[in-house]
Amino acid sequence: MTPLGYSIQELDNSVGKSDTFPELRGPDYSNKDWDDLLALISESQLLPEPTLSQALNRCSLNFLDRITRETGLVHSFDCGTQEQREQVLMKLELQLSCGLRQASVSTLSSQPITEDEYMDLPGQESLGLLNTLNSFSQVWLDNPLSLKTHEILLLVKAVVEVKPRNSSVHLNWSPALEKECLQFFSPPKLCKFLGLYWAIWHPNVNFVHRPTFDPMSAKPTLLAAMALIGASVSPSQTDNENARVWFDCVEEIVFTDEDFNSDLMYSTVDRISVHRRNIQSLQAAYMVCLYQNWEGTDCSKSRIRRYRFATLVSTARDINIATATHVNYCKTQRYDFRWSDFAAREELIRVFIWIFLLDTAFVIFNNAPPRMTIKEMKMHMAVPEACFQATSPNDCFETIQLILPEDNQYWDISFRSAFESLCKSHVPPRSLHNLGSLGPLNLFALASAIHCLVFQHRNSFDGCQLPSAIHNSLRNWKDAWDVFSSAYSSSPSAHVTVDSTDLRPDIMWKRLGFSRFCPEYWSLASLIVDQLILRDTSEERSDQYAQGQGSNPLDNLVSEKILDKYDQTSMRQVNDLIGEFQKFQIV
């Protein structure tokens, strides 16, 4: 079965048929209704633009109000309800409990191993701290993840004992700390935290390919970062507090990792799957930026924003952003389709998109200058979720054939070209449909890119007129989102694979995350643009006033009061702006 519930045979028989699975295909241009709709969209571009209040009233800013007011991953993002998180945790603990009991019966022993037995295991002599041995059981050692626990332990111990210059790690290694480390990253805890990561967090930042993810072959740095996020979104306060102990240590091991700091360059003809470890090092670094920026101290947030993230962007550029592209799989035969290569390429595309999104988040919420440029994003957009969530090579190949046939414009669209289309004064209806069909993650990235244009204009010299590209991009993005909402937002579809009202713990990882709130990002950009127009108007009036009577008091009231504090750890000034808008809505 495919992730949408259709069999491979059904999908295979449907290829090329316009009347089968219309929820996956999008609009049928041979249908007169669609001709009428596209004509209406085209005509609407010629109508007078609505006032700001009319446009913004279509979308509240409740999500952005929360993310700029609250702290923590759970309170800031879309992590399900408390009840859903508790159900996930209960199910995971039940599964682990059953697994441990079965393992105990199979090994006929659940007693702690002796010191001599432990020392006979390969590599254990290097630990040298024998008073923690009785914390292990035979069941623990039989778990294949025990090797990963050992690898994480050695990495953490190294950065604690030999601290680099200006290290953020302030722990001192001791038998008690080693025991605490072993307990937190033990195989059962790793299983629990990874389960929490997938069900609760993954939909929000969905760049790890779950169907091919193997914890046994994954980098220990990635597992450690995933475990910390899983523990941070756990409904257990104990898990939350224990995770914070290791925030700085895992940050250190991730950013000093050899794979992260290598000089490897990819090419578009490479089998990118052979570079999976380098991609995982990027993913781990991004996760560190996430948990430190939303769960860490103010000092950690500042360090991540000003130093660590800059390193992450530089590493992405070293890899070469333009190499993050797919081949047109619809031009290949099934036997030539390598699922691992598809997964690696899509992971690379998505991690670059999310790096760009974090960069724009710093622009929007912290008023920090962008580190990335839109022009360098010469990469493919993310594929629809139905392709990324397919659970087997056959499912994936057939879903791609169905949703992204050979002549689909996806294969010719880059992030840069998509944004350039938004900035044009007129976008043909078919092009609007192509943009709308990219789905919420890609539309979220495009909406965030508009904020970069707004930031650049907001900090330009006085007297510069608001560029038409900003007006065009706001109008065209809204039209593209309307296309998505009308054709793709229901379930099942290429982008929404599970019903939002049926979020059982085992399918929560497939749900649509906070990218569905991207219209709020568009609304916030529109709000700031409205303030800029008011500023420009006041400056023009000020100039006229000065010619006759001197200075105008409006100068100090408007011109310098639009997000005038830069690189702020606090998001208060953005929240205040949103609060003013919320008052305006109520009135």
Secondary structure, DSSP 8 states (H G I E B T S, - for coil): --TTS--HHHHHHHTT-TTS-HHHH---TTSHHHHHHHHHHHHHTTS----HHHHHTTS--HHHHHHHH--SHHHHS----HHHHHHHHHHHHHHHHHHHHHHHHHHT--SB--HHHHHTSTTGGGT--GGGGGG-BHHHHHSTTHHHHHHHHHHHHHHHHS--TT-S------HHHHHHHHHHTSHHHHHHHHHHIIIIITTTS--S-GGG--TTTS-HHHHHHHHHHHHHTSS-HHHHHHHHHTHHHHHHHHHT-TTTT------TTS-GGGGHHHHHHHHHHHHHHHHHHHHS-HHHHHHIIIIIHHHHHHHHHHH-GGG-----GGGS-GGG--HHHHHHHHHHHHHHHHHHHHHHHHHHHH----SS-GGG--SB----HHHHT--SHHHHHHHHHHHS-TT-GGGG-BHHHHHHHHTSS---HHHHHHHHTT-HHHHHHHHHHHHHHHHHHHTS-TT----HHHHHHHHHHHHHHHHHHHHTSSSSSSS--S-TT---TTTGGGS--GGGGHHHHHHHHHHHHHHHHHHHHHHHHHHHHHHHHS--THIIIIIT-SS---S-S--HHHHHHHHHHHHHHH-
